[in-house]
Structure formats: structure tokens, C-alpha cells
């Protein structure tokens, strides 16, 4: 078995411009690294690949792999120095479009809107007003129907879960993109390019991670729900992200995928196998069992599942 841990924001939250963003504080991250080095043996992606490649492949006791999603500058400025000082090799998964085109991902726009507006009821009312504007042209469902599709989430209230689901996947793409754009411009900033340059790593910073032994894999091109795309669109999204990796020097036959939102299906897996993807990481919250789990659907626990 291998414990694979998933991280997103890691920053000095209390002194940041958005202290309400859901992330891990630097103090907690340092304490968690202390805990990890006391109770686990950190491994690299290459160690995992070697163990899978041979029937006699072995891993050290209590192996743990640290993964960091979304390509945030947090990972270069805050995480990388701490990992490097401790000799830990992490896995980093930047979405190519955010890095190359300086576009803020819709998922991040939603997160920062939520961090900027404490009253979720006010935000939902604003979203419902936009739905009324688009409802007849796009034959949208009623507000109540959208609320009923929210489901449950481990770390969000029902209202927050509902808002995220409405804006992330329940609406037609053009509608949700426009609504998210308006919310972000009104509550966060009109200067998306400047915000993206601050939020995400640069190509040069990602290359620096690689030079220091960190693993860089795919997180898609536009951070799309891959399981909600057609096979042709899945292929384009994966190939564009693979082109980005190859420009960074990642071998064409030795790359890894971290599914945006954890979304994948059989056609996605087939595309990855055809392109010689070696590992795939999901958001299923449990410990990975290499004797049972498909190497392209490895589960990961959240950082909140470990003591800090």
C-alpha cells in the first residue's frame, strides 16, 4: 500500500490577501512534514514506477507520495524550498492553459469569489439573477432543480456545494463561463492576467522544480471535467497538455496524469494508455493498494486526512 496525499493552496493564510481561501497554512504544512517524516518514508514518483514495473519491485516501509495540484505559485515559493531542504521529492501538476495563457481557471475564480464574499446567500441570489437572464435562451432548469443536484461534499456546506456544482458543471459551458467571469470581475479583480501571473507558477519556475528532482505531470490543458467531454474533446485536452509537458522535457513515454476534479471514464483511460501514460491520480479518498488498484486510477487522501 502507498499513501498518496493531495495538496492545493499552501500559504501564510493569515497574512495573505484572501485569508478565507481554503488552504493549508505554512505552519500546519511544516508540522505535517514533521509528522510525515516521523511516521512515513517519503518516496518519489520514480520509486512508485519502479515498484510497478517489476514483480519483485519493493517500496520502503510506510511509503508516502506528496502531490500538488493546479500549479500555484505557492508550490514554488512555499512548498519547494521546504521539500528540497528535507530531501523530499514531490509531484506537481500544473494545468497548461493557466501557465501559458495567463488565464485564471474557472475553479479558482469561484474559490476566490467565495473567499471574497462571506455571505453565500448573497452570492446564490446573484447567481440566480444571472440564471433568470439566460434561462429562456438556454432552456435552463429552475433554481430548485439546480439546488437539488448539488449532492454532498466532505468540506463544504450544502449551499457552497450547490454554488460550486452550478458554476462548475451543471450549466451550459458558455453560460457558466460568463457568470463566473462576471462574479470574478465584480468581487475579486478586473485584471485577470495580473492575477494569473500572481497565482500560478511560470514556465521557468516549473523547469526549476524539475532540475531539482521534482516530478511534473499533466493536469489537463484547461482543467476540464474530462468525463464530461466527448472522446474527441478528451483527446484534444490530453494532447495539448502532453505537448506542454514535452516542451518542459518530460519524456513522451514516461508521463503521469492527475485528473482535474478527479473526473475520468473509460475513454479517457484508453487515450492515456494509447499515449503511454504511466500513472493516473484520482481524488478517491483512500490508501492506494498497488496489488489491486489500476495504475491509472490511484486514490489519494486529502491533506486534511493527515495530522498537522
N, C-alpha and C positions, 0 to 999 in steps of 0.2 A: 504493500500500500504506500501511497505518496500523498502527503498533504500539500495541496496547491492553493495558495492564498491570493485573493484578488484585491487590488488596491485601486483607488481613483485619486481624489484630491488628498494631498499630504502637505499641509502648510501651517504656518503660525496663525491659526484661525482668529484668535482674539485681536490680533493687530492687523488683520487683513481688511480690505475694503468691503468684503462681504463675509462678515463673521458668521452669518446664518447658513452659509453654504454647507451642505452635508459632506463632511470630510473627516480625515484623521489629523489631529493636531500633531505638531512636531514632537512635543513631549511624549504623547502617547505612542507615536511611532518608535521613538528611541527606546521606550520601555518595552514595547513589543519585540523589538530586535533583541533586547537583552533576554527576554523570555524565550524567544526562538533559539538563540544560541545556547541557552541552558538546557532546553528540553528536546531540541531537534538538531539535525545535521543539514544545513542548507546545501542544496545541490543546484547545478546549472541545467539548462535545457539540454545541453550536450550529454550530461550524465544520464538523463532520462532517455534520450535517444539511444545511447549505447546499451542501456539495460533492456530496451525493447528490441534491439537489433539481434541479440544473441540469446538462445535458450539458457545459457549459463551466465547471462548478464546479471550483475548484482548491484545493489544500492546500499549505501551506509545505513546504519540504524536510524529509525525515525526520520526519513528524508523529508525535506520541505522545499518547495519551489515557490518563489515570490514573483507575482505577475502584476504589471502596472498598465492599466487600460487608458486609452484616449490621448496619449501624447502630450500631457500637460507640462508646462514649464516647471511646475512643482517637482516633476520627476528628475529633471536635470539639476535644478538649483538646490533642492532639499533632499531628495532621496539618494541620488547618485553619490554625492560625497560621503554619506553615511554608509552606504553599501560598500563602496570602494575601500573605505578605511577599515572595514571589518572583513574584507575579503569575500563578500557575498556577491554572487553574480545573478542579477535579476533579469526578468523578461519584460520587455517594453513593447507595447502595441499601439503605435500611433495611426490614426485614420489619415490617409494620404491627403485628402482634399483640404482638411483644416490646415495642414502644414504647407502645402504647395500654393493654395489659392487664398489663404488668409480669410477663410470663411468660418464663422462660429457655427458649430454643429447645432441643429435644432434642439437636440437633447440638452446641450449646455445652455442654450438660450433659455430654455424652460427652467433649468436649475437656477440660473442667476435671477430670473424674474421671481421665482419663488423665494429666493434669498433676499430680494429687494423689497418684496411686498409681504408683510407678515400676515395680513388678513386674507386667508384663502377664499373666504366667502366673496370678498370684493373681486378677486381675480375670476372666480367662476361666473359671477354676474357679468363681468366684462366679456368673457369668452362667449357666454350665452347671447349677448347682444350682437357679437360678430356672427354667431350661427344664424341668428334671425336675418341678418343681412344677406347671407349666402344660401339660406335654406331653399328657396324656391328654384333658384338656378341650378342647384346641385342635388335637389331632392334629398335633403338631409333628414335624418331621424329627429324625433323630438328630444328635448333636453333630458327628459326622464329616461328615454331609451339609452342615450349615451351614458348616463349615470349608472344604469344597470349593468353595463358591460365592463365596469371598472375592475371587479374582482378584488382579491386581497393581495397585500404586499407586506413583506416582513417588517419594513422600516418606515412605511408611510401611513398616514391616516387615510380613511376611505375617501375624503374629499380630495386630498393630494393625489391619491392613486387615480381617482376619476379624471382629474385635470390632466395628468400625465398621459393617461391612455387616450383621451380625446385628442390631445395635441400630437401624440407620437404615432398613432396608427389607425384610429377609428374613422377619421375624416379623410376625404379625398386628398391626395398629396398637395395639389395646388392650394386648396383651402387651408389646410393646417399650416403650410409653409407661410402663407400670407398672414394668418392670425398670429403665429409665433413671431414673425417679423415685426408686426405692429406692437405686440406686447414688449418685445425686447427694446425697440426704439423708444417706447414711452417710459419704461420703468428702469432701464439699465443704461443704454447709450445709443446714439445715432451713428457712432463711428465704429462700425463692425470690424474694419481692417485693423485699426489700432488695438481694439480689444482682443482680436485673434492673435496678433503678434505678442501681446502680453500673456495670453492664456496658454498658448501651445509652444512646444519646442520648435526650434529652427532645424533645417536640414543639417546644418553644421553641428548643432548640439547632439542630434541623433547619431551622427557619424562619430562624435567624440565618445558617446556611450559604447559604440561598437569597438572602437580602438582600445577601450579599457575592459574588454571582455564581457560586456553586457550583450544579451540576446535581443534582437529586434525582429518582430514578426508582423504579420498583417492584422489590421483591424478594419478591413474593408477600405473602400475609397471614400464614400460619402457617409459611412456609418449607418447604412440602411439595414432595415429588418430583412435579412436575406431570405427568410422563409416566407415573406410576403411578396417577393418578386417573381416574375416569370423566369424560366430557365435561361432565356437569352439575357435578361437583365442581370441575373445572378452571375452569369459568365462575364459580362462586361464589368460588373463591380469587382469581381475577384481578379480579373486580368489587369485592370487598372491599378489595383493595389499591389499586384505582383510586379508590375512594371516599376512602381515606386521602390519596392524592395530591391529589385535588381540594380537600380541606379545607385542604391546605397551599398551595393556589393554583396548582397545576400545571394548565395548560390541558388540557381533555378531549381535544383533537385533536393534542396535541403532547407525548406522554409516552414513556417508554422502559421496557424490561423487562430485568432481569438474572435469569436463571433460577436458582432455588435448586438447588444441586448440579449445575447445568448441564443439568438434565433438561427436555426438551420433546419434543413429537411433532407430527404434522400437525394434530391437533385443537386443540392449544394455539396453533399458528401461525395457524390460521383465526380463533380467538377474538380474538387480538391484532389481526389485520388488520381484523376487523369493528369493533373499538373504536379504530381509528386509531392503534395503537402505531407509533412511528416508528423505533425501534431495539431490537434484542434482542441480549444479550450471553451467550455460552456460556462453557464452561471448556475448549474445544478449544485446545490449546497450539500456536498458530502465529500468524504475522503475517496480519492481515486484508488481503484484496485486494478493493477496492471494485468492481472490474470483474467479479469472479467471485462473491463471497460475497453471499448474501441479506442484506439489511439487518437482518433479524430473527434471523440466526444468525451474528453476528460472533464470530470466535475471539478469545481473549485469552491472553497469556502470563502466567505467574506471576511475582511479584516476584523469586523465586529465579533466574529465567532472565536477569535483568539484573545486571551487575556492581554491587557495593556495597562 
